Amino acid sequence: MIDHIRKLILEAKRKADAESGSNVEPQFAQKIDWPVTCTVGPGLEGAIACESAVGYVNGSAGKLIYRGYDVFDLCAYSTFEEVTYLLLHGELPTEEELDNFKAELCRRRHVPRTLRQLMSNPIEEMNDMAALRLGVDFLRRTHSKVDTIEARPRSETAISSDEDSIPMEKAPYGEKKAIYEFTKNALGPNKPVDLATCYDLIAAMPTIVAAVHRIKAGKLPIEPHPDLGHAANFLYMIRGEKPSLLEEKVMDVALILHADHGMNASTFATMVVASTLSDIYFSIGAGIAALNGPLHGGANEAAIKALQEIGHKDNVRAWLDGKLARKEKIPGFGHRVYKAYDPRARILGPLAKELAKEHPECRTLTETAEVLEEEMVRRFGESKGIFPNVDFYSGLVYMTMGLDHHLFTPIFAVSRVAGWTARTIEYLENNRIFRPRAVYTGSFDKKYKPLAER
Ligand SMILES: CC(C)(COP(=O)(O)OP(=O)(O)OC[C@H]1O[C@@H](n2cnc3c(N)ncnc32)[C@H](O)[C@@H]1OP(=O)(O)O)[C@@H](O)C(=O)NCCC(=O)NCCS
């Protein structure tokens, strides 16, 4: 069965290579000599915020690379633990390194104190992402001394601690020293992030998500299973039973596919907070908050709701005409970076169809999804570069595993925390606080009128 899944993934890779090619975009894949000139659109579209060796999203070829490896290959041959190690450390682990890493994660899954603190709050009234963010805050209090005075980063070692310094306001062209006004090891002894803390977050977030889900359903949390891998244990803690090998592999693939994706909104939010030398728990809290939005991680839930609303493949065209006439966006389609088919959707689509074979209740939704995809690609694929994105099929995959739609975005977070932490660690090596400008379009010279005269 696992071989069959691997075949589907490699078939998706062949399609991607045949249809989209693999040209690298030179403006997004080279060393930069700062300051850089780029064309920036609204929403910082096209803006280059930093250099990174963690991953590369090739939007025109529909390719996703983690540390040099094609995500299709990682999904076919690797595991989430191995990929997380790769993202954080830069290289694939040896057997011994991987065993140690897995043992570290396994040990750090147990967060009974955090769960107790969560359970003393009204989490049954909370959105799952809000509860996850709260859980991360409790982790912060349990696992670190971040609130103690001695744990605060020293401002004199911080890079550009005065964000309004002249180089921030007026780009000093030709003055590289002024652009890079920081020292290599600026973080000093009180680092706001270290690898062990990242391991804690990556290991504990599945436990929190699963526990919140169960508590909200009126059930007790389940102890992590020491013999299960990251994906299998996550499913086990949610459902209370060990997953089949197929489910384990598919969840593992889904986690790999969501682990990193360039400077997306939640990664950027995480890095912006981290760049102030706030600590990693606050930074990840910002990432969770950003991921919650329906234009980002929330889109997979919206995609399922749309498919349910359509109800049957025969209703697709009429439903779509109505939506487009009202100028509404179709959830699960379009992407700021991909103007070709999203490689993650290329993998998840066939997996959803495969799993749906054994789940008749999901078959109608999957058939509806196929027709919606055909229609959208026919209408907008060539003309606007709109194709299904990762969120279009991820929800369907999770549904076939019996996972509630409230879990979709938290599952995304459980995976993306790998990219959030890897990129934050990398960025802080040469940190500079993020601080773009806005162009003022308001008026000047207004005379203040006392309240009584307004
Ligand atoms: C992802 C998203 C926010 C990217 O937005 P963006 O880069 O700002 O792109 P824009 O919103 O400017 O869209 C560009 C054009 O494509 C159209 N378009 C983009 N996504 C669309 C969608 N899902 N359905 C219909 N039309 C879409 C826009 O209407 C616009 O058309 P116009 O040029 O005729 O005005 C956007 O595609 C979207 O809202 N998708 C649905 C939500 C979703 O699936 N998010 C998950 C992303 S992984």
The ligand as a Gaussian input file, in Angstrom:
#p B3LYP/6-31G(d) Opt

LIG

0 1
 C       -4.494000      33.128000      -2.152000
 C       -4.979000      34.532000      -2.537000
 C       -5.239000      35.321000      -1.273000
 C       -3.874000      35.206000      -3.361000
 O       -4.289000      36.508000      -3.531000
 P       -3.541000      37.598000      -4.416000
 O       -2.170000      37.201000      -4.751000
 O       -3.708000      38.873000      -3.676000
 O       -4.346000      37.562000      -5.752000
 P       -5.526000      38.522000      -6.098000
 O       -6.563000      38.446000      -5.049000
 O       -4.967000      39.879000      -6.421000
 O       -6.074000      37.874000      -7.424000
 C       -5.563000      38.079000      -8.735000
 C       -6.683000      37.823000      -9.719000
 O       -7.074000      36.445000      -9.633000
 C       -8.424000      36.320000      -9.184000
 N       -8.470000      35.267000      -8.166000
 C       -7.495000      34.955000      -7.286000
 N       -7.876000      33.945000      -6.518000
 C       -9.122000      33.615000      -6.909000
 C      -10.032000      32.642000      -6.456000
 N       -9.753000      31.828000      -5.474000
 N      -11.220000      32.575000      -7.057000
 C      -11.524000      33.402000      -8.076000
 N      -10.681000      34.359000      -8.545000
 C       -9.496000      34.445000      -7.956000
 C       -8.768000      37.660000      -8.560000
 O      -10.148000      37.919000      -8.618000
 C       -7.957000      38.605000      -9.418000
 O       -8.647000      38.783000     -10.618000
 P       -8.602000      40.223000     -11.369000
 O       -7.160000      40.417000     -11.731000
 O       -9.498000      40.036000     -12.532000
 O       -9.091000      41.218000     -10.365000
 C       -6.239000      34.433000      -3.410000
 O       -5.970000      33.657000      -4.547000
 C       -7.410000      33.870000      -2.638000
 O       -8.087000      34.617000      -1.927000
 N       -7.680000      32.527000      -2.761000
 C       -8.748000      31.908000      -2.044000
 C       -8.292000      31.627000      -0.608000
 C       -7.284000      30.506000      -0.549000
 O       -7.458000      29.463000      -1.133000
 N       -6.201000      30.734000       0.215000
 C       -5.178000      29.730000       0.452000
 C       -3.915000      30.071000      -0.225000
 S       -2.758000      28.754000      -0.039000

